Amino acid sequence: MPKKIAVIGAGPGGLGAAMLLASKGFKVDVYEKQSFVGGRNSSFQMSGYTFDIGPTFMSMPEIAEELFNEAGKDLHDYLELKELPMMYELDFPSKKVKMYRDPEKMKEEIERHFPGDSEGYDRFMKDTRVKMDALRPILQNKMDRYYEYLSFKILRALPQLSLGKSLYDVLSNYFRHEELKLGFTFQAKYLGMSPWECPGAFSILSFMEHEYGIFHPIGGVNRLSKALAQATEELGGTIHLGNGVKKLILNERKEAKGLLLENGEKIEADEVVINGDFSHVMSSLVDDGVLKKYAPEKLAKKKYSCSTFMIYLGVNKKYDLPHHTISFSDDYKKNVEEITKTQLLSEDPSIYIQNASVTDPTLAPEGKSALYILAPVPNNLSKIDWEKHKQAFRELVLDSVEEKTGFKGIRKHIEAERIISPVNWEQDFHVYEGATFSLGHHLSQMMALRPHNQFEELGNTWLVGGGTHPGSGLPTILESARITTTMLLEKSAGGKVSHSGPVSKEAL
């Protein structure tokens, strides 16, 4: 009989693992509390408009392609991807800068706004290409033992971690103009961190966008989770929606033997893969006193990402504006420190706007737009009373959008609206303290210091998703599914297992 695998959570990490395991003949059952797949990578419909809840673009789709290939599937049978040649527009107080994937266009734009800094762009891309190649083994392989740092590939990568340097420090080696530095460091927000605190190794984030491009799946990025779910079911896996897990069932040796569902049903399993938000799961699905390293009181002392305040708008106007716009506050560093240090609600927030209808007509009725507006804010450790401040902050964000960007007169065109605040992230999506990007990516919480893919405190228990190695973001979450699945297959086979291999050099 094939081994029974229970997967908790139908996010992209859990679904990626489920698809791979089902393709190897395991009996896979995915249990999802919500009535839909995807978690933060899901969607919702409202008055004829479709919105992604979380991630709004795909980078490095080659990783998803390879996962599907390993499962005997073709990603492009499920997704239609459109590349965005002009990736996003950066709206600074004094200028608007378009960011292109094409190197020549990008250098022309740099010289137009930041004379003399295009040479720095060439150096950045050349140097970070070397860094990416060196860091690849860390991103593609398990890092749950300190001795693994001693392998030749890892030792070769360690100098590229830019130890002791922040992301902002690293980019200051390439660019003189402050706004251009911000244009290549704001990606720290993808990890919920400050560029002045984010480890310098993450200069690969902006490099990946400029090197490999960013893509929009028709129908939204939620289509990735739906594709993974469909492929899993085609391969024999079963996805149980509306079936939340109440507790992990453990034996006296602290080995997972199954799940207790919220409906009282007990599920037997040989192995359990956890895709829920790590700190939420360990605080709620495991009885007090079982965990030591990740006991609730120790989880409370960890460093967490910021949160996000989301406004989803269906508007009865077609805005012929960029697919992605980032509006920077007048004092960006102050804004970032309010989010990550002083934990105050900013009076001048930086804002991200997705206007995907300009690319994808399926998201809104003819002549209308589905707008996604995101403002990074402190997580719930800040104790901000969102019931009290939600409406005022909503007005502040919309004022800023109308004043600083091309999205003029939004309010008079609104037909449908939804807000997700940090409290909603915690209560409705079960995100610990509303920290949208999970555990922070500080050096003290990376690689072997991050919760291990083969969870170290419980037997037969595996982790996927942003809370384990290699970290947050769709590409790395998919890599976590591949790393974890490979380890589980090795355990099942009693040794090393060959598979179709890590991401190719060309993919990265």
C-alpha positions as CSV (number, residue, x, y, z in Angstrom):
1,M,0.0,0.0,0.0
2,P,1.3,3.5,-0.7
3,K,2.1,5.7,2.2
4,K,-0.6,8.0,3.4
5,I,0.4,11.7,3.4
6,A,-1.7,14.3,5.1
7,V,-1.1,17.9,4.0
8,I,-2.3,20.7,6.3
9,G,-3.1,23.8,4.1
10,A,-3.8,24.3,0.4
11,G,-1.4,27.1,-0.2
12,P,1.1,26.9,-3.0
13,G,3.7,25.2,-0.9
14,G,1.3,22.5,0.3
15,L,-0.2,22.0,-3.1
16,G,3.2,21.9,-4.7
17,A,4.3,19.1,-2.3
18,A,0.9,17.4,-2.7
19,M,1.3,17.4,-6.5
20,L,4.8,16.0,-6.4
21,L,4.0,13.3,-3.8
22,A,0.8,12.2,-5.7
23,S,2.9,11.9,-8.8
24,K,5.2,9.4,-7.0
25,G,2.2,7.2,-6.0
26,F,1.6,8.3,-2.5
27,K,-1.9,8.6,-1.2
28,V,-2.2,12.3,-0.6
29,D,-5.0,14.1,1.2
30,V,-4.9,17.9,1.6
31,Y,-7.0,19.5,4.4
32,E,-7.9,23.1,4.0
33,K,-9.9,25.2,6.5
34,Q,-11.1,27.6,3.9
35,S,-13.6,26.9,1.2
36,F,-11.0,27.7,-1.4
37,V,-7.5,26.8,-2.3
38,G,-4.5,29.1,-2.2
39,G,-4.4,30.7,1.2
40,R,-2.7,34.1,0.7
41,N,-2.3,33.1,-3.0
42,S,-6.1,32.9,-3.6
43,S,-8.7,35.1,-5.1
44,F,-12.2,36.4,-4.5
45,Q,-15.0,37.8,-6.8
46,M,-17.0,40.9,-6.0
47,S,-19.7,42.4,-8.2
48,G,-18.1,41.0,-11.4
49,Y,-14.5,41.9,-10.4
50,T,-11.8,39.3,-9.6
51,F,-9.0,40.1,-7.2
52,D,-5.9,38.3,-6.1
53,I,-5.7,38.3,-2.3
54,G,-2.0,38.3,-1.9
55,P,0.8,37.9,-4.5
56,T,0.2,39.9,-7.7
57,F,2.9,38.7,-10.1
58,M,5.1,35.7,-10.8
59,S,8.8,35.8,-11.1
60,M,11.0,33.0,-12.2
61,P,8.1,30.9,-13.6
62,E,10.8,28.3,-14.6
63,I,10.6,27.0,-11.1
64,A,6.9,26.3,-11.4
65,E,7.5,24.8,-14.8
66,E,10.1,22.4,-13.4
67,L,7.8,21.3,-10.5
68,F,5.1,20.5,-13.0
69,N,7.6,18.7,-15.2
70,E,8.7,16.5,-12.3
71,A,5.1,15.6,-11.8
72,G,4.7,14.7,-15.5
73,K,2.7,17.8,-16.2
74,D,3.1,21.0,-18.3
75,L,2.4,24.3,-16.4
76,H,1.3,25.9,-19.6
77,D,-1.6,23.5,-20.0
78,Y,-3.0,25.3,-16.9
79,L,-1.7,28.9,-17.1
80,E,-1.4,31.6,-19.7
81,L,1.5,33.9,-18.7
82,K,2.0,37.4,-20.0
83,E,5.4,39.1,-19.4
84,L,5.3,42.8,-18.4
85,P,8.1,44.4,-20.4
86,M,7.7,47.6,-18.3
87,M,7.7,45.9,-14.9
88,Y,6.5,48.8,-12.8
89,E,6.5,52.6,-12.5
90,L,8.1,54.2,-9.4
91,D,6.4,57.4,-8.3
92,F,8.8,59.6,-6.3
93,P,7.9,63.0,-5.0
94,S,9.9,64.7,-7.9
95,K,9.8,62.2,-10.7
96,K,8.2,59.0,-12.2
97,V,10.6,56.3,-13.2
98,K,9.7,53.4,-15.4
99,M,11.6,50.1,-14.7
100,Y,12.2,47.9,-17.7
101,R,13.5,44.3,-18.1
102,D,15.3,45.3,-21.3
103,P,18.8,46.4,-20.2
104,E,19.1,49.1,-22.9
105,K,15.7,50.7,-22.1
106,M,16.5,50.5,-18.4
107,K,19.9,52.3,-18.8
108,E,18.2,55.0,-21.0
109,E,15.7,55.6,-18.2
110,I,18.4,55.7,-15.6
111,E,20.4,58.3,-17.6
112,R,17.2,60.3,-18.1
113,H,16.6,60.6,-14.4
114,F,19.9,59.7,-12.7
115,P,22.7,60.8,-15.0
116,G,25.9,58.8,-14.6
117,D,24.3,55.8,-12.8
118,S,23.7,53.5,-15.8
119,E,27.3,52.2,-15.4
120,G,26.3,51.2,-11.9
121,Y,23.4,49.2,-13.3
122,D,25.8,47.2,-15.5
123,R,28.0,46.5,-12.6
124,F,25.1,45.5,-10.3
125,M,23.8,43.1,-12.9
126,K,27.2,41.5,-13.6
127,D,28.1,41.2,-9.9
128,T,24.7,39.9,-8.8
129,R,24.7,37.3,-11.6
130,V,27.8,35.8,-9.9
131,K,26.1,36.1,-6.5
132,M,23.0,34.4,-7.7
133,D,25.0,31.5,-9.2
134,A,26.9,31.1,-5.9
135,L,23.8,31.3,-3.7
136,R,21.8,28.9,-5.7
137,P,22.8,25.8,-3.7
138,I,21.5,27.5,-0.5
139,L,18.2,28.2,-2.1
140,Q,17.8,24.7,-3.6
141,N,19.0,22.4,-0.9
142,K,18.1,21.6,2.7
143,M,20.0,23.6,5.3
144,D,19.0,22.0,8.6
145,R,22.4,21.0,9.9
146,Y,25.4,23.3,10.6
147,Y,27.8,20.8,9.1
148,E,26.1,21.4,5.7
149,Y,27.7,24.9,5.8
150,L,31.0,23.1,5.3
151,S,30.3,21.6,1.9
152,F,32.3,23.2,-0.9
153,K,29.2,24.7,-2.6
154,I,28.0,26.4,0.6
155,L,31.5,27.6,1.6
156,R,31.7,29.1,-1.9
157,A,28.4,30.9,-1.3
158,L,29.0,32.3,2.2
159,P,31.1,35.3,1.0
160,Q,28.1,36.3,-1.2
161,L,25.8,36.6,1.8
162,S,27.2,40.1,2.2
163,L,27.5,39.5,6.0
164,G,27.4,42.7,8.0
165,K,25.9,44.7,5.1
166,S,22.3,45.6,4.6
167,L,20.5,45.6,1.3
168,Y,20.8,49.4,1.2
169,D,24.5,49.2,1.9
170,V,25.0,46.8,-1.0
171,L,23.1,49.0,-3.5
172,S,25.0,52.0,-2.3
173,N,28.1,50.4,-3.9
174,Y,26.4,50.8,-7.3
175,F,24.3,53.9,-7.3
176,R,24.9,57.5,-6.2
177,H,21.3,58.8,-6.5
178,E,19.1,58.1,-3.5
179,E,15.9,57.4,-5.4
180,L,17.6,54.9,-7.6
181,K,18.9,53.0,-4.6
182,L,15.3,52.8,-3.4
183,G,14.3,51.5,-6.8
184,F,16.5,48.5,-6.3
185,T,16.0,48.0,-2.6
186,F,12.2,48.4,-2.1
187,Q,11.9,44.7,-2.8
188,A,12.8,44.2,0.8
189,K,9.1,44.8,1.3
190,Y,8.5,41.4,-0.4
191,L,9.9,40.0,2.8
192,G,8.2,42.5,5.0
193,M,11.5,44.1,6.0
194,S,13.4,47.4,5.8
195,P,16.2,47.8,3.2
196,W,18.3,49.2,6.0
197,E,17.9,45.9,8.0
198,C,17.4,43.3,5.3
199,P,20.5,41.2,4.7
200,G,22.6,42.3,1.7
201,A,22.2,38.8,0.2
202,F,18.7,39.8,-0.9
203,S,20.1,42.1,-3.6
204,I,19.1,39.0,-5.6
205,L,15.5,40.1,-5.4
206,S,15.7,43.1,-7.7
207,F,18.2,41.3,-9.8
208,M,15.8,38.4,-10.5
209,E,13.2,40.9,-11.7
210,H,15.6,42.6,-14.1
211,E,17.2,39.4,-15.2
212,Y,14.2,37.1,-15.7
213,G,11.3,39.4,-15.8
214,I,7.9,39.4,-14.1
215,F,4.8,37.8,-15.4
216,H,1.0,38.0,-15.0
217,P,-1.1,34.9,-15.3
218,I,-4.4,35.6,-17.1
219,G,-7.0,35.4,-14.4
220,G,-4.6,36.4,-11.7
221,V,-1.7,34.9,-9.8
222,N,-4.3,32.8,-7.9
223,R,-4.3,30.6,-11.0
224,L,-1.1,29.1,-9.9
225,S,-2.7,27.6,-6.8
226,K,-5.7,26.5,-8.8
227,A,-3.3,24.8,-11.3
228,L,-1.5,23.0,-8.6
229,A,-4.7,21.8,-7.1
230,Q,-6.1,20.6,-10.4
231,A,-2.9,18.7,-11.2
232,T,-2.8,17.1,-7.7
233,E,-6.4,15.8,-8.2
234,E,-5.6,14.5,-11.7
235,L,-2.7,12.6,-10.1
236,G,-4.9,11.0,-7.6
237,G,-4.7,13.3,-4.7
238,T,-7.7,14.6,-2.8
239,I,-8.3,18.1,-1.5
240,H,-10.8,18.5,1.3
241,L,-12.0,22.1,1.4
242,G,-13.8,23.4,4.5
243,N,-12.0,20.8,6.6
244,G,-9.9,22.6,9.2
245,V,-7.4,20.7,11.4
246,K,-7.9,21.1,15.2
247,K,-4.8,19.1,16.4
248,L,-1.9,17.0,15.3
249,I,-2.2,13.5,16.7
250,L,1.1,12.5,18.2
251,N,2.3,9.3,19.8
252,E,4.4,9.1,23.0
253,R,7.6,9.6,20.9
254,K,6.3,12.9,19.5
255,E,5.7,11.4,16.1
256,A,2.8,12.6,14.0
257,K,0.4,9.7,13.4
258,G,-2.5,11.7,12.0
259,L,-4.9,14.7,12.3
260,L,-7.9,15.5,14.4
261,L,-10.2,17.6,12.2
262,E,-12.4,20.4,13.5
263,N,-15.5,18.2,12.7
264,G,-14.2,15.6,15.2
265,E,-13.0,13.1,12.5
266,K,-9.6,11.4,13.1
267,I,-7.4,10.9,10.1
268,E,-4.5,8.4,10.1
269,A,-1.3,9.4,8.3
270,D,2.2,8.0,7.9
271,E,3.6,11.5,7.3
272,V,2.2,15.0,7.8
273,V,3.2,18.0,5.7
274,I,2.4,21.4,7.3
275,N,1.7,24.4,5.0
276,G,-0.1,26.5,7.5
277,D,1.5,29.7,8.9
278,F,4.3,28.2,11.0
279,S,3.9,30.2,14.2
280,H,0.1,29.9,14.1
281,V,0.2,26.2,13.6
282,M,2.7,25.5,16.3
283,S,0.7,27.7,18.7
284,S,-2.7,26.2,18.0
285,L,-2.3,22.6,16.6
286,V,0.2,21.3,19.1
287,D,-0.7,20.8,22.8
288,D,1.1,23.0,25.4
289,G,4.3,21.5,26.7
290,V,5.1,19.4,23.7
291,L,7.4,21.8,21.9
292,K,10.6,23.2,23.4
293,K,12.5,25.1,20.8
294,Y,9.3,26.5,19.3
295,A,7.1,26.7,22.4
296,P,4.6,29.6,22.3
297,E,6.6,31.8,24.6
298,K,9.7,31.3,22.4
299,L,7.7,32.0,19.2
300,A,6.5,35.2,20.7
301,K,10.2,36.4,20.9
302,K,10.9,35.7,17.3
303,K,11.3,38.5,14.7
304,Y,8.3,38.9,12.4
305,S,7.7,40.7,9.1
306,C,5.5,43.7,8.8
307,S,1.8,43.5,7.8
308,T,-0.2,45.0,5.0
309,F,-3.4,47.1,4.8
310,M,-5.3,46.1,1.7
311,I,-7.9,47.9,-0.3
312,Y,-9.5,46.1,-3.2
313,L,-11.6,48.4,-5.5
314,G,-13.9,47.7,-8.4
315,V,-14.2,51.0,-10.3
316,N,-16.3,51.9,-13.2
317,K,-13.5,53.5,-15.2
318,K,-10.6,52.0,-17.2
319,Y,-7.3,53.5,-16.0
320,D,-4.8,53.5,-18.8
321,L,-1.9,53.4,-16.4
322,P,0.9,50.9,-15.6
323,H,0.1,47.4,-14.4
324,H,2.2,48.1,-11.3
325,T,2.8,51.4,-9.6
326,I,4.9,52.0,-6.4
327,S,4.2,55.4,-4.8
328,F,7.0,56.4,-2.4
329,S,6.4,58.5,0.7
330,D,8.2,61.8,0.9
331,D,10.5,60.4,3.6
332,Y,10.8,56.7,2.8
333,K,13.2,55.8,5.5
334,K,11.0,57.4,8.2
335,N,8.0,55.5,6.7
336,V,9.9,52.2,6.9
337,E,11.0,52.8,10.4
338,E,7.4,53.5,11.4
339,I,6.5,50.2,10.0
340,T,9.3,48.1,11.4
341,K,10.7,49.9,14.5
342,T,8.5,52.4,16.2
343,Q,5.4,50.5,14.9
344,L,3.3,53.6,14.3
345,L,0.7,54.3,11.6
346,S,2.4,56.5,9.1
347,E,0.8,59.8,8.1
348,D,2.6,59.5,4.7
349,P,2.5,55.8,3.7
350,S,4.2,54.3,0.7
351,I,1.7,52.5,-1.5
352,Y,1.7,49.8,-4.1
353,I,-1.1,49.7,-6.7
354,Q,-1.9,46.9,-9.1
355,N,-3.9,47.9,-12.2
356,A,-4.1,44.4,-13.7
357,S,-7.1,45.2,-15.9
358,V,-4.8,47.1,-18.2
359,T,-3.2,43.7,-19.1
360,D,-6.0,41.2,-18.3
361,P,-9.6,41.9,-19.5
362,T,-10.9,38.9,-17.5
363,L,-10.6,40.7,-14.2
364,A,-13.2,43.4,-14.6
365,P,-16.3,44.1,-16.8
366,E,-15.7,46.0,-20.0
367,G,-14.6,49.6,-19.5
368,K,-13.9,49.0,-15.8
369,S,-10.9,48.2,-13.6
370,A,-10.0,46.0,-10.7
371,L,-7.6,47.9,-8.5
372,Y,-5.5,46.4,-5.7
373,I,-4.0,48.9,-3.3
374,L,-1.5,47.8,-0.6
375,A,0.1,49.9,2.2
376,P,2.8,48.2,4.4
377,V,1.9,48.7,8.0
378,P,3.1,47.3,11.4
379,N,2.0,43.8,12.4
380,N,-0.3,43.2,15.3
381,L,2.5,43.2,17.9
382,S,2.1,47.0,17.5
383,K,-1.3,46.7,19.3
384,I,-2.8,49.2,16.8
385,D,-6.6,49.3,17.2
386,W,-7.7,48.7,13.6
387,E,-11.4,48.8,14.5
388,K,-10.7,52.4,15.5
389,H,-8.3,53.4,12.8
390,K,-9.3,51.4,9.8
391,Q,-11.6,54.0,8.2
392,A,-9.3,57.0,8.8
393,F,-6.3,55.1,7.4
394,R,-8.4,54.1,4.3
395,E,-9.1,57.7,3.7
396,L,-5.4,58.6,4.1
397,V,-4.3,55.9,1.6
398,L,-6.9,57.0,-1.0
399,D,-5.9,60.6,-0.5
400,S,-2.3,59.7,-1.2
401,V,-3.2,57.7,-4.3
402,E,-5.3,60.5,-5.8
403,E,-2.7,63.2,-5.0
404,K,0.6,61.4,-5.9
405,T,-0.3,59.0,-8.8
406,G,-2.3,59.0,-12.0
407,F,-5.3,57.3,-10.4
408,K,-7.3,60.5,-10.0
409,G,-10.8,60.7,-8.7
410,I,-11.0,57.0,-7.6
411,R,-13.6,57.6,-4.9
412,K,-16.3,58.7,-7.3
413,H,-15.8,55.6,-9.5
414,I,-16.0,52.9,-6.7
415,E,-18.6,50.2,-7.3
416,A,-17.2,47.5,-5.0
417,E,-14.8,47.6,-2.1
418,R,-13.2,45.2,0.4
419,I,-10.5,46.0,3.1
420,I,-8.2,43.4,4.7
421,S,-6.4,44.9,7.7
422,P,-3.7,43.2,9.9
423,V,-6.5,42.0,12.2
424,N,-8.2,40.3,9.2
425,W,-4.9,38.6,8.2
426,E,-4.7,37.2,11.7
427,Q,-8.4,36.3,12.3
428,D,-9.5,35.3,8.8
429,F,-6.4,33.9,7.3
430,H,-4.7,32.6,10.5
431,V,-1.5,34.5,10.0
432,Y,0.4,34.8,13.3
433,E,0.2,38.5,14.6
434,G,-0.9,39.5,11.1
435,A,2.7,39.3,9.9
436,T,1.8,38.8,6.2
437,F,5.3,37.6,5.2
438,S,5.8,35.2,8.1
439,L,9.0,35.0,10.2
440,G,11.5,37.8,9.4
441,H,14.4,37.0,7.1
442,H,17.1,38.2,9.5
443,L,20.4,36.2,9.5
444,S,19.4,34.8,12.9
445,Q,16.3,33.3,11.3
446,M,17.7,32.0,8.0
447,M,19.1,28.7,6.7
448,A,19.7,26.3,9.6
449,L,18.3,28.9,12.0
450,R,14.9,28.8,10.3
451,P,12.4,26.0,11.1
452,H,13.7,23.0,9.3
453,N,11.9,21.4,6.3
454,Q,12.0,18.1,8.2
455,F,10.6,19.6,11.4
456,E,13.1,19.1,14.2
457,E,10.7,18.8,17.1
458,L,8.2,16.2,15.8
459,G,8.7,13.0,14.0
460,N,7.0,12.3,10.6
461,T,6.4,16.0,10.3
462,W,7.5,18.2,7.4
463,L,7.2,21.9,6.7
464,V,6.6,23.8,3.4
465,G,5.9,27.5,2.8
466,G,7.4,30.8,3.8
467,G,8.0,29.8,7.5
468,T,10.7,27.3,6.6
469,H,13.8,27.3,4.4
470,P,14.4,28.9,2.0
471,G,11.8,31.6,2.9
472,S,8.9,33.8,1.7
473,G,7.9,34.6,-1.8
474,L,6.4,32.3,-4.4
475,P,9.6,31.1,-6.0
476,T,11.2,30.1,-2.7
477,I,7.9,28.6,-1.4
478,L,7.8,26.4,-4.4
479,E,11.5,25.5,-3.8
480,S,10.5,24.6,-0.2
481,A,8.0,22.1,-1.6
482,R,10.6,20.5,-3.8
483,I,13.2,20.4,-0.9
484,T,10.8,18.9,1.5
485,T,9.4,16.4,-1.0
486,T,12.9,15.2,-1.9
487,M,13.7,14.7,1.7
488,L,10.5,12.8,2.4
489,L,11.1,10.6,-0.7
490,E,14.6,9.9,0.6
491,K,13.2,8.8,4.0
492,S,10.6,6.6,2.3
493,A,13.2,4.9,0.1
494,G,15.7,4.6,2.9
495,G,18.4,6.6,1.1
496,K,19.0,9.1,-1.6
497,V,16.4,9.5,-4.3
498,S,17.1,10.7,-7.8
499,H,14.7,13.3,-9.2
500,S,14.7,15.6,-12.1
501,G,17.1,17.9,-10.4
502,P,17.3,21.3,-8.9
503,V,16.5,24.5,-10.8
504,S,18.7,24.8,-13.9
505,K,21.3,27.6,-14.2
506,E,19.2,29.0,-17.0
507,A,16.1,29.1,-14.8
508,L,17.9,31.2,-12.2
